[in-house]
């Protein structure tokens, strides 16, 4: 059986739920980031660094669960 996404295996229901929880957390973080971006008294350089690091962290958590077989 071929997987729907190249380089990914078929995920269990628990794994799918975990990935969806990570994605939901990302949506919540994005809301906070948008608020920070609207506040120009905050150092936007650090906001940008935080965004990048948070995106990398969420991606790492997703990859930890999905265990892709490709780069």
C-alpha positions in Angstrom: 0.0 0.0 0.0 1.4 3.4 -1.0 1.3 6.2 1.5 -0.6 9.3 0.6 2.5 11.5 1.1 5.8 10.5 -0.4 8.4 9.7 2.3 5.8 9.3 5.1 4.4 6.1 6.5 0.8 5.5 7.5 0.2 7.0 10.9 -1.7 5.5 13.7 -4.8 7.3 15.0 -2.8 8.3 18.1 0.0 9.7 16.0 -2.5 11.7 13.9 -4.1 13.1 17.0 -0.7 14.1 18.4 0.3 15.8 15.1 -3.1 17.6 15.1 -2.4 18.8 18.7 1.0 20.1 17.6 -0.7 21.9 14.7 -3.3 23.3 17.0 -0.6 24.7 19.3 1.0 26.3 16.2 -2.3 28.1 15.4 -2.5 29.4 19.0 1.1 30.6 18.9 0.4 32.3 15.6 -2.4 34.3 17.2 0.0 35.5 19.9 2.7 36.3 17.3 0.2 38.5 15.4 -0.5 40.4 18.6 3.2 40.9 19.1 3.8 42.1 15.6 1.1 44.8 16.1 2.9 46.2 19.1 5.7 48.4 17.7 7.1 49.1 21.2 8.4 45.4 21.2 11.7 44.6 19.6 10.5 43.1 16.3 13.9 41.5 15.6 13.3 39.2 18.6 9.8 38.6 17.5 11.2 37.4 14.2 13.8 35.2 15.9 11.1 33.8 18.2 8.9 33.0 15.2 11.7 31.1 13.4 12.7 29.2 16.5 9.0 28.3 17.3 8.4 27.2 13.7 11.5 25.0 13.8 10.4 23.5 17.2 6.9 22.7 16.0 8.3 21.2 12.8 10.8 19.1 14.9 8.0 17.8 17.1 5.9 16.9 14.0 8.9 15.1 12.5 9.5 13.3 15.8 6.0 11.8 15.6 5.8 11.2 11.8 9.4 9.9 11.4 9.6 10.7 7.7 12.0 8.5 5.6 13.3 11.3 3.5 15.4 14.4 4.0 
